[in-house]
């Protein structure tokens, strides 16, 4: 029974670490808000006005710019902390730069795969994923939250909770008018571009028959009637 309680307490500790990183630390160290506020605002408008029903490859590539720029800012903060003597542990430095390299590689990979037309970026480059990465790690690089194994586990473990919470919001909140109009335009363009030549309508407009060769038959029938009339006139004697 004791080990059940220990596991439960450990998971609760991970969960509180996750909540603190997302919702408390940014307001305790307001300097990081210069990075996080643009990311959160971008997430809100992109999520509910562009990616409510999925993302396009163009949007995914655009999102990668946020990843790359955020990685540069995190590098700047890390170098500043090292120069100020706040970070002195070699292991901590290596771990920080390793995380930055992973995030930067993630952003560059989205761009490269997008230029190659790989549709996987529509799944790995959504704005919610980009937002989550920086919401969890910006406090670390601004020295508001320590970078520990516990933090890394919490980031991975509770990512599905973050992802599907937003998915539920997308599903059960009404579509903004702009999204509805875009969907209607897309549906109309697909309808108009998907139609082919309707032979039945075309022929019925000219001859009233659904047979595309109906006009030829009508022409030959008219020719036969004219010939018969001429023969009748030939037999008539004045």
Secondary structure as GFF3:
##gff-version 3
##sequence-region A 1 238
A	DSSP	alpha_helix	2	19	.	.	.	ID=ss1
A	DSSP	pi_helix	20	24	.	.	.	ID=ss2
A	DSSP	alpha_helix	25	28	.	.	.	ID=ss3
A	DSSP	three_ten_helix	30	32	.	.	.	ID=ss4
A	DSSP	alpha_helix	33	49	.	.	.	ID=ss5
A	DSSP	alpha_helix	57	83	.	.	.	ID=ss6
A	DSSP	alpha_helix	90	115	.	.	.	ID=ss7
A	DSSP	alpha_helix	121	124	.	.	.	ID=ss8
A	DSSP	alpha_helix	127	141	.	.	.	ID=ss9
A	DSSP	alpha_helix	149	157	.	.	.	ID=ss10
A	DSSP	alpha_helix	159	172	.	.	.	ID=ss11
A	DSSP	alpha_helix	177	194	.	.	.	ID=ss12
A	DSSP	alpha_helix	199	207	.	.	.	ID=ss13
A	DSSP	alpha_helix	214	235	.	.	.	ID=ss14
###
